[in-house]
Amino acid sequence: MWQPQPGWHALPGGGGPSTLGAWRAVVGEQAVVVKRIAAPQPGDPGELSDPHHFAYWRREAEVVGSGLVEATPGLRAGGPGAVDEDDEGITLIQPWIEDAANNGLAIARCLGRFAAARIETPWLARDQLRDRMGRVERNGGWRTLGRTTLADIADRLWSRRIGLMDRLDALPQVPQHGDATPANLRGREDDDVLAIDWGSLGTGPVGADLGYFALSAREQLTPLVEAHLLGLPAGLATRVEVELGARVTAVYTAFNRAEWALARVAVGEGPLVAKLRHPSVAPYLRSLQRLVPEIEALL
């Protein structure tokens, strides 16, 4: 059975549903990250074996092994890595990337440049937001939010989800990191951001990566869109298209997260209203408050 080596330092977080853990280590004189990914077992969700689903278990190993994003514009990997596969899973070894404290506007511009990258393989993720909405729907929708003062807004947005997903499908489809958070867009070299955790790499509507990033960024969406357009190649998409992709992705992702967080504490004793200030819930509700202009635009 695979085990981390003594002296490796465990890292927080660490990737998708198949990731067993990530550690910082030293190979020779180079600082690296070692990540262990478990192979699907009988009874595991079929999505783990679907090359187009965002949860596909092999995708990050395919990215590292192919070198696909080592020279992409705007956003790229920190260098070549190694892939070691066995019967139980895959071990990835990749260069350690120092945190460059990247400015949000600079990241937004680099995401725009990355939208012009040419990446074609049979294992890119597709329909990521639609698949996430499908998961929520199978779990009953935003039923916990339906018990709060957000009920009317949540109901109106939920009823419009299919039409908005269709509008996203009609937008220009571009490369996307798929998990564009400040923690994953951590490094910098020349004019490019060095990114980690490429397990959700795929294609999606223009602006989607930006909307996902906006949920964790300090900046509001409007200045992020302005910066994104500076990096986006002329003629690839309009401002309206970028705003739509970013807005729908940000709003629906924020509502999904708020529902998930609130549903976890709702089963405990006490009234639901008292749990809105719970430390595991409040950050997600504050995220919704920041998005009020975007929510109003969709309504």
Buried (B, 14 or more C-beta within 10 A) or exposed (E): EEEBEEEBEEBEEBBBBBBBBBBEBEEEEEEBBBBBBBBBEEEBEEBBBBBBBBBBBBBBBBBBBEEBBBEBBBBBBBBEBEBEBEEBBBBBBBBBBEEBEBBBBBBBBBBBBBBBBEBEEEBBBBBBBBBBBEEBEEEEBBBBBBBBEBEEBBBEBBEBBEEBBEBBEEBBBBBBBBBBBBEBBBBBEEEBBBBBBBBBBBBBBBBBBBBBBBBBBEBBBEBBBBBBBEBBEEEBBBEEBBBBBBBBBBBBBBBBBBBBBBBBBBEEEEEEEEBBEBEEBEEBBEBBEBBEEBBEBBE
